[in-house]
Amino acid sequence: MAAFSILFGLVLAANIYLILGLPEDLVYGYECIENNCVKFELNEANWNSALSLPVCYMLCSDSIGTLWPNPNGNVKHESYLMHIARSNILFNAPTHHPHYAHLWQVNEERFAKILENKLPNKEIIKKGGYPIKILINIDSDNSEFEQLPKLTLSTDESYKLDVTKGDNYILADIRATTFFGIRHGLETLSQLIVYDDIRRELQILANVSISDKPAFKWRGVLLDTARNFYSVKAIKRTLDAMASVKLNTFHWHIIDSQSFPMEVKTRPELHKIGAYSQRKVYSHEDITEIVEYGRARGIRVMPEFDAPAHVGEGWQHKNMTACFKAKPWQNYCVEPPCGQLDPTVDDMYSVLQDIYQDMFDLFDPDVFHMGGDEVSFTCWNNTKPITDWMIGMGWELKTSDFIHLWAHFQMEAMRRVDYVAKQKQVPIILWTSKLTDPAHIEKYLNKKRYFIQIWTRHDDPQVLDILKHGFQIIVSNHDALYFDCGGPNWVGEGNNWCSPYIGWQKVYDNRMEVVAEHYISQVLGAEAAVWSEQIDEQNLDQRLWPRASALAERLWSNPSGNWRQAEARMLLHRENLIENGIAAEPLQPEWCLQNERECPISDT
């Protein structure tokens, strides 16, 4: 009899998951204790009250723990979850605006794909659930819809999202004044839905009201595709990840001295002799596809043509450059191969104009980046045609004269930009440089026309000097936002120039108020930079994510707390990136995700 009881007990234990309707591999559940998700073993007594990990993270804090970035506005919610039917989602978008039809379709498909990716096993999901009705309301006049939406510096990206339970459905009402606000609202809505692996169903937080808007209008990622080439597929994957965290600017550093991978219709020799191979060229069709892919995800794709330095491959045989492949290279530039444009060659500006023309036709930029980084006066001073021209103009060969030559180039190049832009006076971005030093910036640059992108250290005195002169800035301080930092030196021994590696914590705590002090109103936003000397599409995801997500929350909600308050959500957010096909690097052992707040060293 005792043997029978033991056998019965073993059979009962072996089948308890089938009896309870649970997956056989499910052993743990969670409960919320003092705002922490605490893990415990499931048994017959506790399984009915157990929370799945994402449900616990969602509910077990003062905020909604599945949202990234946190909203920047009023949030009201109740701990009220409802089972939803993934196959019964009604996307009710306006149908009388033909320019928007494709954008709605893309976002409806994207929303459905995000929900599908939440399911670890599409065969193990409970049937039934409430349908969702998603109502799209754009409060704008009809002129807004007469052409494709375009993200500009004046675009309102705010939205209001209300999720409520009706009689037989869940209603999600999204209101905004622009397509971009609606898109952000949809992204937030997708994060209010989680998969409960205990009950094997998708659940939505069903009584929520969120009013949300970004703290900063410029929230970007820079990708250098000249040092190493990235496929269209890899760029699209990056845009998808950016959309998931409401980053809105893809800064495309498309050309540099190492390669010229962009097709220019009127100057085909540039990419034919400048690209690494003809398989590594961005055609007009590729660029148009990427620009439209970004638009549908709320992202401007902004090109940069860095000049007069950082120019080389593709310009052979033109007699328009100086110091190309000069040796020893370290005497003439910061990395091989050297190369700069020769500002004294008039025909060079015609080539520039043709490049600008294609860029404006393809990208239709609301802001244009003209580079202006790391100009070497030694290079120009060792190029006889340049020094002869300067002497012929009555100039000397002092630093101030080379600054004047640089300013001459900038003025002539700007004239070509304005010509192809049809005199629209598009704002121009330049990197911090000798030209932006206090002694020169006001003389040569107009604060009403130029934005300055900061790449020096956050505490470089030049930053405040630029702000004191009234310029608006975009922050990319290399001590927090250069994601290529940390690794071996690729031109010598030791580590690369900006080591050590920058953790997500430093990215998160890189506050614009610290960089700009009381000039914070002049900060447009910030960008994380991926310079590609040691990065290509094989390790791009790991270098960008989830560190770029830390920047995204800093720029969207600008939280008063530091990274410690965000850590638990960050670990869950990293899992969501993985879920959606982004190979984000791990931050901690998975044990830390399952044992909330047990890993950080205590402050006390």
N, C-alpha and C positions, 0 to 999 in steps of 0.2 A: 504493500500500500504506500509506504514511504517512497519507494522507487517510482511508483506511478505519479505521486505528487511532485517529485523533483522533475520528472520528464514533462509533466504538464506545465510546470513553471518555466522550463526551458523553451517549450513550444510557444507559450504565451509571450515570453520575452522576445523570441525570434520573430514573432508576428505582431508585436505591439504597434509597429509603425503602420502595418497594413490595417490593423484594427482601428487605429486613430486616424487613418487617412494621410499619413505623413510619408515623404520619401524615405527610403530605407537608409540613406546615408546622412540623414538629419539627426544630430545628436544634441546640439546646443540651441538654447534660446536666450533671450535677454530680458532684463527688467530695469526700469529706471529708478535709481536710488540716488537721491541728492544730486540730480542733474548729471549723473553718470550712467552709461549703459553697462550693466553688470551681467556677466556671462554665467549661465548655469546649465547643468545637464537636464535634458527633458525627461519627464516621466509622466505616468498616468495622472498624477495629481496636479502637475503644474502646466502641462502643455497647452491647455485651453487659454490660459492667461499670458502665455509667453509671447514676447515680441520678437519679430525678426530683426536682424541688425539694422537694415535701412529704416525700418519703421521706428525703432528705438532712437536712432540718430535724428530722425525727423522731429520727434516729439519731446525728447528728453533734454531740452534746453530752453532758454528764454526766446531764442530765435528758431526759425525753421531750419533744421540742421542739414537738409539736403540741398539747400540753395547755395550756388556759387556763381557770381559774387553775391554777397548779401545785398538785399535791397537798400537803397538810399532814400528812404522815405517812410511813410506810415505803413505798418504791417499789423493786421488784426487776423487772428485765426483761432479756431478751436481744435482740440485734439479729436477730430471727427473724421475717420477714414471710411471710405466706401469702396466696395468691389466694383470695378469697371470692366466693360466688355471691349477688349482691344479691337475687335472686328466691327464695332458699331460706334464709330466716331464721325459725327457730322460736322464738316468744316464749312461754316456759313460765311463765305467771303463775298464782298461786293462783286457783282457780275457785270456792271455797266461801265467798267473802266478797262478797255481792251489792253492797254499798255501794262496793266498789272496782272493779267490773267496767268501768265507764265510764272510770275513771282509767287502768286498764291499756290499754284500747283507744286512748285519746288518746295515750299515750306510745309504744305500738307504732307508731301511724301517724306520730307525730312522728319517731321513730327512722328509719323507712323514708324519710321525706321528706328528712331530713338526708343520708342516704346517696345518695339520688337527686340532691340538689343538688351533690354532689361531682363529678358527671359533666359535663364540659364539652360532650359530645356523646353523647347516649344511644344513638346508632346506632353509635358507635365504641367498643365495649367487648368484650373477649375473652370468649367463652363458657366455661362450666365454672366451676371454683372449688369450694372447700369450703363446705358449708352451715354456718351458725352456729346453735348452740343456746344461747339465753339463759335461764338458770335464775334465777328470782326467789325469794328466801328471806327472809321476814320473821320474825325471831326474837322473837316477842311473844305474849302471852297472847291468847285469843280475844276478850276484852272490847275490845281495840284496834279490832276490825273491826265492832263493832256500830253504828257511825255513820261518817259521812264523816270522813276524817282532817282535823285542824285544826292548823295550825302555831301554836305558842305559844312563849313564852320558855323553856319547859322541854323542847321537842322535841329529840330526838336526831337530828341530821342526818348522822351518820357512816355510812360504808359500807365494805365490803370487796369488792374486785373481783379475780377471778382469771380470766385467759384462758389456756387451754391447748389443745394440739392433741391430739384423739383419733385413733382409727384412720381415720375417714372424715369427720370434722367438726371444727369449732372449738367449744370449750365456753367460754362466758362465764358465770361464776357470780357473782351479785351478792347480797350478804348485808347486811342492815341490820335495825334494830329498828323502823323506821317506814317508811311509804310515801315520806317525803321523802328519806330516805337512799337508798332504792332508786332514786328518780328522779335523784338526783345521780350515782349509779353508772352509770346508763344514759347520762347526758350525757358522762361521762368515756369510756365505752366507744365512743361515736360518734366521739370525738376520737382514738381509737387506730386508726381506719380512714382510709386516704388513697387518693386515686386516683393511680396511677402512669401518667403520660401516655406514658412510653416503652414500657411493656408493655401499656398500655391495659386495666388491670384494677384493681379495688378490692383493696386489700391491708390486712391487719390485723396488728398486732404481736401475735404469737401465743404468747408466753410471758411473761406479765406478772402481777405481784401488787402490788396497791395497797391500802393501808389509809389512809383519808382522813377528815378531819373539819374543820369550820370553826374558825378562830381566834376569830372573833367571831360572836355569835348574831344580831346585827341588821345586815343588809347591804342597803341600800336606795337607792331613787331616789324623789325627790319630783317630782311633776308638777302644776303649777298649771294647771287647766282653766277658770279664771274670767276671767283677763285675755284669753286667746284660747281658743277652743273646739277640742277634739280629737275626732275621730270615734272610734267604738268600734273601727273597723279599725286606726286609728293606735295606740290604747292596747293592743290585742292584739299588734300588731307589737312594741311596746316590751316587753311581757311575754315574748314569745318570745325577744327578745334578752337580757333579764335571765336567763331560764332557762338560756341557753347558757353563762353565766358564773357561775351559782349565786348570783345575787343573790336575796334572799328576801322583800323588803318593797317593795311599791308604795304609797308614801305619796301619797294622792290629796287634794291641796288643791283641793277641788271647787268651793268657793264663795268669793267675795271681794266687795269693794264694787262692782266693775265689772259683775258679773253673778251671777245665781243660777240655774245651769243644772240643778239637781237637782229632780226631781219629789218633792213631799211630798204624800202622798195627802190628808191632812186640811187642808192649807193650799195648795191649788192656785194661789192668787194669787201665791205667792212666785215660782214659775217662770214663770207666765203674764206677769207684768209685769217679772220680773227677768232672764229669759234674753235673749240677743241676738235670738233668733227662736225660734219654736216648733219649728223644725228643729234647734235647737241646745240640746236638753234631754236629759238622761240620765234615761230612764224607769226604773221599777223593773225592767222586763225587761232593759234594757241593763245595769244595775248588777249584777243577778244573773248575767247572762252573763259579765261581766268578772270577778266574784268567782270563779266556777267555772272560768273559763279560767285564772286565776292559780293556783287550788288545784291543778289538774292539772299545773302547771309548777313546783310547790314554792314558790309565792309567796303571802304574805298580802297582801290589799288592805285597807289601813287608811285610813279617811276622816279628814279634819280639818275641823272647823267652827271657824274662827278667830274668836274673840270675846274681849272686847267691841269691839275695833276691827275694821277691815276688813269693815264691814257697810254696805250701802247699797241697791243695786238689789234690788227685790223687797219691800222693807220700806216702800215708800211707802204713805201713807194710814193708817199704823198708830199714829202718835204714840208711837213707841217708840225712836226714834233721835235722835241729836244731830249737828249740823253736816253733815248730808247735803248734798253739793254746795256746801258753804260756800266763799266766795270772799273774798279770794284764797286758793286752796287751800293754798298753802305755809305759811300761818299756822296751819293746823289739822291737817295730816296730811302724810305723806311723799310722796304721789302722788294725783292726782285719780282718781275723785271721793272726797272725804272722806266719812266716815260712821262712827259708833260707836253701839253700843246704849246706851240710857239705863237704868242699873242701878236707878233709883228707881221704874220702872214695873212693878208686880207682874204685869200681864197679859203682859208681854214674856217672862217665864219660862215661861208656858204655851205660847207659840209655840216657844220653845227646846225644850221637852220634846217637842213633836210632831216637830220636826226630829230630835232625838236618837232618838226612838222608831223612825222610819224607818231611820235609820242603823244602829241596833243590829239591827233586823229584817233588813235587807239584807246587812250586812257581818259581823255576829256577831263584832265585833272582840275580840281578846284584849288589845289595848292601844288606847286611844282618845286622839286628839289634840285638845286644846281650844284650841290656838293661843296666845292671850295675847301677841300681837306688836304692838309699836309703838302702844301706847295713848297718846293725846294728852290731857294734863291741861288744856292750853289750850282744847281743844274742850269738855270738861266745864265748865270754869270760865266759859265764855262761853255757857252754856245755863242760862237763869234757873230753869226748873223744877228742875234738878239742884242748883244752888247754894241755892235756897230750901229744898229737902228737906234738904240737909246742915246748913244753919243751924238748921232745925227740929229736927234730931237733936242739936243742941248741939255740932256740929263747927265747926271753922274752915275756911278755904279755903287751907290750906297744902299743900305737897307731901305731907306725911305724911297729911293728911286724904284726899287723892285716892288715895293708896296704899290707905288703909283702905276707900274706896269701891270700888276695884278688887277688893280682897280680899272685900268683901261680895258683889260680883257673882260672883266665883269660887266662893264657898261656896254661894250659891243655885243657880248653874248646876250645880255638882257634885251637889247634892241631886237635881236632875232626871236627871242621868246615872245616879246610883245607882238611882233609881226605875225607869227603863226597863231597866236591866241586872239588875233583880230582886235588888238588893243583893249582887251578885257582887263588888263592890269591884275593878272593872277598873282596872288601872294607867292613869294619866293622864300625857300628855306636854304640857309647856308650853315655849315658846321662851324663851331668855334675854331678860331685860327688866329694868325697874326693880323689878318684883316679885321677881326672883331675885337682886337685889343682896344682899350680906352683911347689910346693915342690916335687911332685911325677910324674907329667905327662910325663916329658921327660925320667925319669928313667924307667918307666914301659910301656909306649905306644909309638908306632912308628907313626910319623905324616904321613908317606907314606902309612900307612895301615888303620889308624883310622880316622873317622870323629866324631866330638863331637856335640851332639844335646843339645842346650842350653835351659834349662827350668827355670833358675833363672830369676830375674828381668833383664830388658834390660841394666840397669846401674851397674850391679854386676861387680866389678873389675876383677873377675875371667874370664869374657868373653874376655877382652882385653889381659889378661895373656895367655889364650889359643891361641889366634890369634898371639901374639908375639912369641910363640913357633912354629909357622908355621902350625898349624892345620887348616883344613877347617871345617866349622861349618854349622849346620842347626839350624835355629832360631825358638824356640817355647817359648819365654819368657812369663812366666805365667801372667805378668801384662798386656798383650795385647792379648795373643793367647790361653789361657786356657778357653774354652767355657763352662766349668762346674762351673765357678766362679759365685757367686751371688745366694744365696738361703740359706735355713736353714742349720744349722750344723746337721749332721746326727749321730754324736756321743756325742752330748751335746747340750747346749743352744746356742742361738745367731745365727750368720751367719757362713757359711762354711769358711774355712781357707783363701781362696783367694778372698773373697768378696771385693769390690762390683761387681755387674754384669758389664761386659765389652760391651759397645755399639759398633756398627759397625764403628762409627766415629774413635774410638781409634784403632780399627783393621786396618782401612784404612791408618791412619797416623803413623802407626808403621813402620818406615823407617829402612831399613837394614843399611843405611849409618850412622844412629844415633847409632845403636847397635854396629856396627863394626868400625866406624870412617874410618880412611884411610886404613884399612885392608879389604875393601869391596870386593876385588877380591877373598878373601878366603871364602866368603859366598856362599854356594851352593844354598840356598833358605830358605824356612820356611815351617812350618806346624802349622795348628790349631789343638788343642788337645781336644778330647771329652773323658774325663775320666768318667766312667759310674756308679759311686756310686749312683747318683741320676738321672740318665738318662737311658731310654731304648727306644725301637723303638716307643713308644707312644708319646714321646716328642722330639725325635731325630731331626726331620726336623726343629722344632722351635728353637732348640739350635744351629743348624749348619747354617741355612739359614735365611736371606741373609748375615750373618756375614762372612761366608766362601767366599762369592763372593767378599767382600771387600778385603780380603787377596788375592784372585785370581787376582784382578786388580793391587794391589800393586806389586805382583810378576811378572805379565806378562808385564805390560807397565811401572811400577815404575813411576807414574806421578809426575810431579813437583808440581802440585797443591795439595790442601788438600781436605778433605771430602766435603767441601761446594761446590766446583766445580763439584763434582760427585753426589750430592744429588738428583737432578731431575732425572738423569738416573737411580740411584739406586731405586727410587720409582717405575719407570716403569719396571725395571728389576725384582723387587720383584713380580710384577703382572705376568710377564712371567714365573717365577718359579711356581706360583700357577697354571697358565694355563697348565703347564706340569706335574701336579700331585705332586708337592713338597709343603708341608704344611709350607711354610716359614712364620716366624712371621711378623705381621704388624709393620711398623715403625712409621707411622703417620696416622691420619684420612685420608680417601680417598679424602676429600676436598683439602688436600695439594697437592695430585697428580693432581687434576683438576684445581688447582690455583697455578701455578708454582711460586716458590720462595716467596710465601706469608707467609710461616710458620716460617722459621728460624729467630731467633733474629738478628737484624741488628748489624753489626760490629761498626757502627757509633753511 
